[in-house]
Amino acid sequence: MSMKSQLTDAMKEAMRAKNKERLGAIRLILAEIKRIEVDERIEIDDARVLTVLDKMVKQRRDSITQYESAGRQELADIEIAEINVIQDFLPTALTEKEINQLVQTAISETGASSMADMGKVMGILRPQLQGRADTGAVSGLVKAALNS
């Protein structure tokens, strides 16, 4: 079953359950997918849906930081609820140990020895991390590993 059909089914379930918060978040996801399909005149696949979901989580985390610094906790709570719904459709997050193992494997596969090789390492890691880890945090781990 494709991610889009899973989202559509989840939207129908939320409608039946009269769960307004979940329904609203799922509609936001579907609207973003539809916007991309219309703008680019394509039918997006599951990998692209994961990219969209990742981007939406990142946007909401940025918003939470801004809302909390402005003292608007009620708006931050809405964003947190949306993140929880979006994460229901993302694959299971990797543990720190799994991430470190992937980083070490990618470094050894590429023979990376300096920061100049970081692009090669991240090129291998990015597809494996899609929807399962924050690539920004992982790039920090790669930098630390290559600098040591």
N, C-alpha and C positions, 0 to 999 in steps of 0.2 A: 504494500500500500504506500503510495507516494506521500510525501510530507504535506503537500497541498490538500490531498483528500483527508489526511488525518486532521488537519486544521479545520477543514469544513465540517467533518464529523464532530469535532470538539465544540465548534460553534453551535451546532444543532443541539448537542447535549446541554450546553450552557443555557441555551434558549429554553429548553424544556425544564431545566432546573431553576429557571428564573434567577440565575447567578449573574447579576449585572456587571460586576467588576471583571469577572473572567470573560464574559461575552465582549465587553468593551476592549479588553486587551487582545483577544483573538481577532476581533474586527480590525484593530490597528495593524496587526501582522498581515492579515489578508489584503488590506488596503495597500500596504507597502509593496507586497508581492504583485498585486494587480497594477500598481503604478509603474513598476519596473517593466512588467510585460508590455504595457501599453507604450511607454516611452521608447523602449528598445525594440518593440515589435517581435518579441520572442516568447517562447514558452520556457520558463525557467525550470531547471532540474533540482533535485534534492540538495546537491552540493551548493547551489546558489541560494537556496532557501536557508541553509545553515549559515551562509555568509550574511544574509539579511538579518537573521535572528541574532547572530553575534554582534552585528552593528547596532541593532536596537538595544541590546543589553548594555553595550558600551555607552550609548547615548544616554540611557537612563541612569547609569552610574555617574556620569558627568553631571546630569541634572540634580541628582541626589546631593552631590557635593555642594553644588551652588545653592540649592534650597536650604540645606542645613547651615551653611555659612551665613545665609540671609535670615536665619531664624524662622523659616517657613516649614516646620516639621510636617504639617498636614499635607503639603504638596510632596514632600519627600516620601511620605508613607504611601501615597498613590503610586509613585514611581517604583517603590519597593514591591508593591503588590503586582505591578505589571511585569517586573523582572521575574518574579516567582512564576507567573503564568508562562512567560516566554521560555524559561528554563525547563518547563515541563516537556517542551518539544525538542530540546537540545539533547544530544547524547550525554551519558553519564560523565561527569567531570573526572579528569585524571587526578590521581593523588600526586603529592609532591615527589614521592619516590619514583613513580612512573615517569613524571616529567623529567627528573634528573637522569633517569636511565635513557630516555629518548634523546636528550641533549648529548650525553656521552656517546651514544651509538652514532648519532649524526656527525659528531666531530671526528670520530674514528673513521667513518665511511668516507668523509670528504678529505681526510688527512689535514684538516684545518689546524693551523699553528699560530695564527695571528688574527688581529681584527680585520685584516684585509679579506679573510676567508669567511667572515660572518654572513655575507649574502648567500653563499653556498649552503651553509649550515641551516640558515632560516628557510631556504628554499626547500630543503628536505623536511624540515619540521612542520612548516605551515600546513600542509595537507593532513598531517597526522594529528595536529592540534585543533583543527577546525571544529568549533563548537564545543570543545572539551577543555580548553584552557585559554587564559588570557595571553595572547601572543606578545603583548608589551612586557609582561612580567617574565615570560620565557626568554625574550631577547636580552633582558637583564642578566638572566642566568647564563646565557651563551657568552655575553660580554665578560662576565666574571670568570667563566671557565677558560676563555681564550686569553685573558690577561694574566692568568696564573701560570 
